[in-house]
Structures are given as structure tokens and as C-alpha cells.
């Protein structure tokens, strides 16, 4: 046994050596930067970071700030609805394309094309489409429906739903492609057996196909969640956080505190809370996903 360990360590040595710079960079940049941010979140750093500790003062100010509370509420609404509708619409489109329809490649390209655009472009496009003077509302009114009202970006109560529309338009195509890849990985014999047994198609999807696509769903959820947490440029391009602070999100709050308000301590505290929220979700998931496999 002892003689086998050195041979295992030397196996694929060139690949291991090649990965050392990447590992060191990840440790220094990510882990080091994270620790540095958390430490300075307990200071009263302003324009420049300084180790003048003030305890939990920055966090108390953070959670007593209406702008931060609004941003958390917006992110929760956007996140929940984005997860639900992205998965539902993406899976529905994937099931339709999986029927071997004509011009499948064309439809797949059309649905996926918005994902190739940056969030800035998407935000500007939907800012124009949702503009009441020359967007959807104007077009519908010209058709004779004078009482039609659709201006979510100018209504503080529903502005986050206008942002959600743009986000779904851009990201649903990627979800569709991931789901379609998962569906194409299902053995054709399963479908044949279901048809022979007279099982309805919807039951086959619900009780057979979807459970078999669990890894695909998990991957998709992680990708969607990552996009939700870092939501920033879409809001900046589409609404600028307005009207007022109605469409504020945590990432924009962090940026504004650090670079516009020149309050690094407050920005560090907000970014630490964002990191904590991600950890609360990912750590239990990672434990259940990988820890359970080891025990089995």
C-alpha cells in the first residue's frame, strides 16, 4: 500500500502541475478577497479601506436602510418568479422541440439568440418596448384600444415585473437548450415501454422523465440562481433603479455605496450579506447532494 501512494501522486503529474497556478489564483483572489471583504465590513472605511473597527455598526445601518430592504424584497420577487417561469417555460419549449418538428434548428436558434446579447442591450431593448409613448402600449392603442395601459417601468408597484420580463426573455432560451439536451439523453426504449403500457404522455414526463433529469434540473437551478444573485446591469440599463428606488437590487446597492457614496464599509457589509445568503443555500444543497452519495 505505501508503494502505491507515490505512484498515485505522480499519475497525471503534468496536468496537476498545470492546475497549480489556477488553484493558487482561485485561493488568493476568491478566498483572500472574501476574507478581506468580511474583515473590512466591520470597519468604518470610507473612500479608502482602513482597519478602524466599529463592530456591527455597518450591519445595523444596512438593515435600517429602506433602500437595502427594498432591494432585498425586489431580489426575492425576481428570484422566485424567475426560477419558476424559467424552468416552466424552458421545459415546455424543450418538450415541444423534442417532438422532432420541422425547422427545429431554426426555432432553437431563435429562442437561444437573446442569450447571446448582453444584459445592457437587453435592458435597453426592453426599456424601449415597455415605453408607453412608443412601445407596446402605444402600438396597442393605435389598433383602437385607447384604454389599454401597459407601462410597468413607470409604475413603482410593478416595475420589478418589467425587469422580470426582460430577464425571462434573455435567459429562457438557455434553459430550453439545457432541458432539450436532457430530454435527448432519455433512452427511446422508455418512451416505447410507456406507449405499450398505455401510460399518458403527461404522466410519463411527470413520473419518469423529470426524475431522470434531476442532474439537469440541478445544473439549471444553479445557473439561474447565479444570474439572480448578480442581477445588476439589466436593472441599470432598463430602469437605473427607479422610479425612485423601486427597482433597486443588492448588487446595485453595493456598487453605489462603494463607488458613488464612497462608503466602503457599508458596501462591504452589503456584499457580505449577499455572500451569506448564497452560502445558506449552497452549503445544505452541497451536503445533501455529495455527502449523501458518500454514505450510500
Secondary structure, 3 states (H helix, E strand, C coil): CHHHHHHHHHCCHHHHHHHHHHHHHHHHHHHHHHHHHHHHCCECCCCCCCCCECCCHHHHHHHCCHHHHHHHHHHHHHHHHHHHHHHHHHHHHHHHHCCCCCCHHHHHHHHHHHHHCCHHHHHHHHHHHCCCCCCHHHHHHHCCCCCCCCCHHHCCCCHHHHHHHHHHHHHHHHHHHHHHHHHHCCCHHHHHHHHHCCCCHHHHHHHHHHHHCHHHHHHHHHHHHHHHHCCCHHHHHHCCCCCCCCCCCHHHHHHHHHHHCCCHHHHHHHHHHHHHHHHHHHHHHHHHHHHHHHHC
